[in-house]
Amino acid sequence: MNPSLQIQTGRLVLRPVGWADLADLVALKTDPRAYAVMLGGVRTPNLVADELAEEIRAWSEQGFGIWAIRVVQNGSFVGIVGLQTRPDGRGVGLRFALSPLVRGQGFASEAAGAALRFGHDRAGLSRIVAVAREDNFASRTVLGSIGMQVCEQFIRDGVALLVFESVRTVIQSQTPETMLR
């Protein structure tokens, strides 16, 4: 794991997911309390392993991906957060899912805010989106608290979804190669 891709906040450490996280990811993604409303719904253990392989590959190919969220104090796994290219063509999406046991402690906002800053400041993404069910007030609150704003609404499978976005002008550093363009 490249240490430069790790993020530490006041209470959390975000590390790119790896095979050592598989058991924790299976527990999270097979739990309907955590994953029933996620795109694709609750996963099977085999699907979690397949997704983990893709998530590991994304880090090397794109320079961004999914982090495992752990508590600094004791190293306990509390969920995931990250940036993934959305399958619906809306762009790079911010995703997060936390264990139901740790909800209401501000971990989602802390981790999502760190991932959003990484996306803009380090991955050079000028626009990042997030999709939340209209009736998912907890996710909507997290997205609003980190500065994302609603930009679109759509219906999928009879469910109203809101698209949030964060747009920043990304200034590319001047290197000899970019100065010649």
N, C-alpha and C positions, 0 to 999 in steps of 0.2 A: 504494500500500500504506500502510495506517495504521500509523505507527511504534509506536503503543501496543500493537499485536498481536504485535510482535516480542519474542522472549525471548532473552536471552543467559545462558548458563551459564558455568562455568569454561573449557570447551573448545569449546563449540558455540554457534552462533547458529541460532535457529529463526525462519523467516520464513514467513508465509502463502504457500502455493503460488500461482504466477502463470504466465503463458504463457512467461516466460523460462526456467522450469524444465521445459518439455515434453520436451526431449531427455533430460535426466537421468531424468525420470519414466518415459519409454519404456524406457530402458536398465534401470531397476530392475524395472518391472512386467512386462517381457517375459522376464526372467531366471528360469527355473524354480528356480534355487538360492535366489532371494529370495522368489518369489511362488507357488510350487507349492502350499503349504499355506495360503495366504490364502483367505478366503471369495471364491469366484468363480474362484480359480486364476489362472494366467498370463494376462495380457491381450494383446490385439492393439494395435498402435499407434493404430488408430482408437478403440478403447475407452478407451485411456489419455487421449486428447484429450477424449472425451465426459465421462469422470470428472473431468478437470481443470476443465472448464466448471462441472460441478456443485459441485466443491469450492470454486471461486472464489465461486459464488453463495451457498454455505452461510455463508461469512464475513459477507457483507452481510446475510443474512436471520437468522442465529442468533447471530452474535457469537463463534463458535468454528468450528474446522475443522481442516484438515490443514496442517502446516508442512513445508517443505523443511528438512532438517537439513544444515547446512554447518559445516565446521571453522573456528573463528575464525582460527587461524593462517594458513591459506592459501585459505580460501573453497571448498574442495573439497566437493562434494555427497557425503553418505554415506547418505542415506535419507530416510524420512518418518516423522512421528509426528503424531498428532492425535486429535481428538474428532469422532465422527460419530454421528448417530442410527442405531441398528441397524435393519436391515430386518425383524428377527424380533420386534420389539416389546419387547425387553429393556431399552431405554433408550438413553442416550448411551454409546457405547463408545469406549474408548481403543484406538487402533490404532498399530502401528509396524511398519516393515520397513526393514532396513538392508542395504546392499550386503554380499555375502558377503566382500568383500575387507577389511572393517573390523570384522568380528565379533570378539568377545573382548577389545575395548578398553574396554568399559564405556560406550560411546556410547548404547546402547539404554536402559540404566537412567537415565543422565543426562538424555536427551531425554524419556523417558516420565515421569520424575518431575517435570520442568518442566511438561509438558503437563497432568499430573494436578493440580498446584498451580494452574495457570492455570484449569482447569475449575472447581475448587472456589472459589478465591479471587477470580477476576476474572469468570468467566462465571456464577458463582452457582449451579453445579450441586451439589445435595446428594448425588446418587448417580451414580457413574460405574462402568461395568462393563467388563470385557475378557474375551474368549473365547480360550482356547488349547486346542490339541489336548492330550489327556492325555499323549501321548508326546513333546511338544515341551518338553523340559526347559529349554532355553535361555529360551524365552518365559515359562515358569512361574517360572523363577528371577528374571527381570527383574520380573515382576509382584509377586512376593513381596518383592523387595528395595525396592520403592517403597511397601510397606505394604498392598497389595491382598490380600484373603483370598478363598479359595474359598467360594462360597455355593450353588452348584448344579452339577449335571452333567447332560448330555443326550447323546443319540446323533444324529448327522446323517450320512446316507449310510454307515452302518456304522462311523463313527469316533466314539470317545468324546471329548467336549469338556468342558472345565471352564469355568465362569463365575466370574470373580473380581469383587469389588466393593470400592469405596472409598466409605464413607458419612461425610459430615460435616454437622454442623448449620451451615447457612449463615445468617448474621445479616444481614438486609437493613438497609442504612443508613436512618436516619429522614430522610425528606424531607417537606416540607409536604404533599405528596400522600398519602404513606403514613400520616402522622399523623392524617389525617382519616378513615381507614377504620376 
